């Protein structure tokens, strides 16, 4: 994008499903369908799909772990030379203990439990931002960006 130009949204899709493990496959189908319609390279689509699957699984297992099942909203759009995905839930706020990425260089015995999914998401995507809620019922928003190489 040139200086001063507005971003050009090529396409924008969304899917809202109940946060259950059986719907993670449906989310994957949605993401792959978008990627194929956009003509994304298979390796790029694989990275996006895996990151969104991990994020969705984390949402099912952690955001709604101790309360009623809620929804996951996945929004995906192609903007100029990037794909931007937001995964939103209205469950529990992100646990502060997993906000730091794990030390993957540490021995297995020294590593803290959890956080490997976040490590994978960060490794697969070019940009990751997390906006955790401060109270249950408010949205947790995870934004994933993958640059498209021409």
Secondary structure, DSSP 8 states (H G I E B T S, - for coil): --TT----EEEEEEEEEES-THHHHHHHHHHHHHHHHHT--HHHHHHHHHHHHHHHHHIIIIITTTS---EEEEEEEEETTEEEEEEEE-SS---GGGSS---TTS-TTTS-SS-HHHHHHHHHSSEEEEE--SSTTS-EEEEEEEE---
